[in-house]
Amino acid sequence: QVQLVESGGGLVQPGGSLRLSCAASGFTFSSFTMRWYRQTPGKERELVAQISSGGGSTGYADSMKGRVTIARDNAKNTVYLQMNSLKPEDTAVYFCHVRYVRMDYWGQGTQVTVSS
């Protein structure tokens, strides 16, 4: 079965950096676009970044453009989200996502808290 396991979240001061990881299993990772979303209480889940199956195409939300980089290692079945210059408003639970066989799969999420 499809499994996505995020890690790397935590508490960071404003202006700091974090790298999130998502380890995937249960499907042919290298064949699918991967996405990172985030969600704060009371708000809808927001797309942060996406990367094509081969890694050659990426896209970013305007709210994080220039401060975030998505990457993948198809040999390790892992997708990453490097976040820099973090702001308090980036505080959220970050989720890894794949759409596989017309179904959406999500990890359990990793909490990112930006606070001094």
C-alpha positions, 0 to 999 in steps of 0.5 A: 500500500502507498505510504508517505512518511514525513520528517524534519519538522520542528521549532525554528526561529524566524529567518531560520531554515528547515529541510523536510523529507518524505519517504515514499513506498508502495508505488513506483515513486519515479513515475509520479509527481510529488507535492508538499502541502501545508495546513493551519487550523481553520484553513484549507490545505495549501499547495506549497510546491510540486515536482515532476516525476523526473525532477525536471519541472517544479512549481511553487506557491507565491507565498513561498516562492524564492524561499523554498526548494523542492527536490527528489531522489528517485533512487531513495524514493524520497522528496525533500522541501528545503525552506529558508528565511522562514516566517512565523506565518509559515507555521503549519503542518506540512504534508507530502502528497501523491495522486496515485490511481486517481486517489490522493494519498497523504502522509501524517504530516510534520509540524513546523513552528516558526517562533522566537 
